[in-house]
Amino acid sequence: MSADPVAVALLERARRTRDDLEARLLLAAAVQRAAEGVGVLSVVTGGTAVDFYVAGASGTSATYPLAWRASADVDLVAVSVKGSGDARRRVKEAVRDVLGMQVASLGRTADGVELLDRALYLEGFGYGVEIVADEVAGDPRAERVWTVEVDGHPVTLQGPEDTLIAYAESGWHFHHPRDWERALGIFAAMKDEMDLAYLQKRARERHMPRVLAEAMAIHPLPKDPQPLS
């Protein structure tokens, strides 16, 4: 692929800003621009999606809650919108060719195989990209996304409902305080914007209505691990 001056300009803006959330969103916009060139929609998920929702959709870290622990990278889902083939591979190649990002090692498996298929980085830039999946919610019937503008360019994020469900489930099941904090943060910031009927439906599908009720009540994580249902 040839260089895309718009994607490159977004990446340069990401490198210049001193705001951590703005930098990651600009990086996501640059990657989405490159991904669209190969028929793939890149969807921001994970901690950067959480940070965006918790910041009240401001797009900067200035509105993080007190002592909020922000994410350090951008997790993306690569969803094929045209053609066939491996969407993750196509995005990786597009980002490498258009933005000059390089594949990073995530370590090795127990069998000694190096994990090189997901993470990308740019020399001298503090935020990387990890392509984590090719489905947003793991269920094609439940794919809901939000698209926002960053510097006039679209960034697509996993919807707040599915993001909350993922972190509430992880926080409760693995007794992970930071994941639980993220779930509570999303609900506190976005409760008036979310589809509560859909949120409760997804909780029932995941067999975790009690867990969702605890999150919606902004209850702290129990001292001892508890079953999902």
C-alpha positions in Angstrom: 0.0 0.0 0.0 1.1 3.6 -0.6 1.4 6.1 2.2 -1.8 7.8 3.3 -1.0 11.4 4.2 -4.1 11.7 6.4 -3.3 8.6 8.4 0.3 9.8 8.8 -0.8 13.2 9.9 -3.0 11.7 12.6 -0.1 9.6 13.8 2.1 12.6 14.0 -0.5 14.4 16.0 -0.7 11.4 18.3 3.1 11.6 18.8 3.0 15.3 19.6 0.2 15.5 22.1 1.0 15.2 25.8 -2.5 13.9 26.7 -2.5 10.1 27.0 -6.1 9.5 26.0 -5.9 11.9 23.1 -2.7 10.2 21.9 -4.3 6.7 21.9 -7.5 7.9 20.2 -5.5 9.7 17.5 -3.5 6.5 17.0 -6.7 4.5 16.7 -8.0 7.0 14.1 -4.8 6.6 12.1 -5.0 2.8 12.3 -8.7 2.9 11.3 -7.9 5.0 8.3 -5.2 2.5 7.2 -7.5 -0.5 7.9 -10.3 0.9 5.8 -8.0 0.8 2.9 -7.9 -3.0 3.0 -11.6 -3.4 3.8 -11.4 -3.8 7.5 -13.1 -1.9 10.3 -10.8 -1.5 13.4 -12.8 -1.3 16.6 -11.2 0.0 19.8 -11.9 -2.3 22.8 -10.2 -3.0 26.1 -8.8 -0.3 28.4 -8.7 2.5 25.9 -12.5 2.1 25.3 -13.0 2.1 29.1 -10.9 5.3 29.4 -12.9 7.0 26.7 -16.2 6.2 28.4 -15.0 7.0 31.9 -13.7 10.3 30.7 -17.2 11.3 29.8 -16.6 11.1 26.1 -14.3 14.2 26.3 -11.5 12.5 24.4 -8.8 13.7 26.9 -7.5 12.5 30.2 -8.5 15.8 31.9 -11.8 14.3 33.1 -10.5 11.0 34.4 -11.8 10.3 37.9 -9.4 11.0 40.8 -6.5 8.5 40.8 -7.8 6.7 37.7 -5.3 4.2 36.3 -5.3 4.6 32.5 -4.5 1.9 29.9 -1.1 2.0 28.3 -1.9 0.7 24.8 -4.7 0.4 22.2 -6.5 -2.9 21.9 -8.3 -3.4 18.5 -10.7 -5.8 17.0 -10.3 -6.2 13.2 -13.7 -6.8 11.6 -13.7 -7.7 7.9 -16.2 -5.6 6.0 -15.4 -6.7 2.4 -13.4 -9.4 0.8 -12.2 -12.6 2.5 -9.0 -13.6 4.3 -7.5 -12.9 7.7 -8.6 -9.5 8.8 -6.0 -9.3 11.5 -3.2 -10.0 9.0 -4.6 -7.4 6.6 -4.7 -4.7 9.3 -1.2 -5.6 10.5 0.2 -5.3 7.0 -1.7 -2.1 6.3 -0.5 -0.5 9.5 3.1 -1.5 8.8 3.0 -0.2 5.2 1.1 3.0 5.8 2.2 4.0 9.3 5.6 2.3 9.5 4.6 0.4 12.7 6.5 -2.8 13.3 5.5 -6.2 14.7 6.4 -6.7 18.4 7.0 -9.9 20.2 4.5 -10.8 23.0 6.8 -13.5 24.3 6.8 -17.2 23.7 4.3 -20.0 24.3 5.0 -23.0 26.5 6.2 -24.7 23.3 8.7 -22.0 22.6 6.8 -20.4 19.7 7.2 -16.6 19.5 3.9 -14.7 19.5 4.3 -12.1 16.8 0.9 -11.9 15.3 -0.9 -9.2 17.3 1.2 -6.4 18.7 2.6 -3.4 16.8 4.7 -0.5 17.9 6.4 2.6 16.6 10.0 3.4 17.6 10.0 6.3 20.1 6.2 6.3 20.7 4.9 5.3 24.0 1.7 3.6 22.9 1.4 0.4 20.9 -1.5 -1.5 19.2 -2.6 -5.0 19.9 -5.0 -6.7 17.5 -6.9 -9.0 19.8 -9.8 -10.6 17.9 -12.0 -10.5 14.8 -15.3 -10.2 16.6 -16.4 -7.4 18.9 -18.4 -9.3 21.5 -17.8 -12.9 20.5 -21.3 -13.1 19.2 -22.2 -11.7 15.8 -25.8 -11.1 16.9 -24.5 -8.8 19.7 -22.1 -6.6 17.8 -22.8 -3.0 18.9 -20.3 -0.2 18.4 -20.0 3.5 18.9 -18.4 5.8 16.3 -17.0 9.1 17.5 -14.9 11.8 15.7 -11.4 12.5 16.8 -9.9 15.5 15.0 -12.6 15.2 12.4 -11.9 11.5 11.7 -13.9 8.4 12.9 -12.9 6.1 15.7 -15.1 3.1 16.3 -15.3 1.7 19.8 -16.9 -1.4 21.3 -20.2 -0.2 22.8 -20.2 0.7 26.5 -22.6 -2.1 27.4 -20.4 -4.9 26.0 -17.3 -3.2 27.4 -18.9 -3.1 30.9 -20.0 -6.7 30.7 -16.5 -7.9 29.8 -14.9 -6.1 32.6 -17.5 -6.9 35.2 -17.3 -10.6 34.3 -13.5 -10.5 34.4 -13.3 -8.5 37.6 -15.8 -10.7 39.4 -14.7 -14.1 38.1 -11.0 -13.6 38.5 -11.4 -11.3 41.6 -9.5 -8.6 39.7 -9.9 -5.3 41.4 -8.8 -3.1 38.5 -11.2 -4.8 36.0 -14.0 -4.4 38.5 -13.1 -0.7 39.0 -13.3 -0.2 35.2 -16.8 -1.8 35.1 -18.0 0.5 37.9 -16.4 3.5 36.2 -18.2 2.8 32.9 -21.6 2.5 34.6 -21.1 5.6 36.7 -20.1 7.7 33.7 -22.4 6.2 31.1 -25.6 5.0 32.8 -27.8 7.7 31.2 -26.4 6.9 27.7 -26.5 3.1 27.8 -29.3 0.7 26.6 -30.1 -0.8 30.0 -32.4 -3.5 28.5 -29.7 -4.6 26.2 -27.1 -4.5 29.1 -29.4 -6.8 31.2 -30.0 -9.1 28.3 -26.3 -9.6 27.8 -25.8 -10.3 31.5 -28.5 -13.0 31.4 -26.8 -14.5 28.3 -23.5 -14.6 30.2 -25.2 -16.0 33.3 -24.2 -13.1 35.4 -27.3 -11.0 36.2 -26.2 -10.9 39.9 -22.8 -9.5 38.9 -24.4 -6.8 36.8 -26.7 -5.8 39.6 -23.7 -5.4 41.9 -21.9 -3.3 39.3 -25.0 -1.1 38.7 -25.2 -0.6 42.4 -21.5 0.5 42.4 -20.7 -2.0 45.1 -17.1 -2.8 45.9 -15.6 -6.2 44.9 -16.3 -8.7 47.7 -13.2 -9.6 49.9 -13.5 -13.2 48.8 -14.1 -14.6 45.3 -17.7 -15.3 44.5 -19.4 -17.4 41.7 -20.8 -15.5 38.7 -24.4 -16.8 39.4 
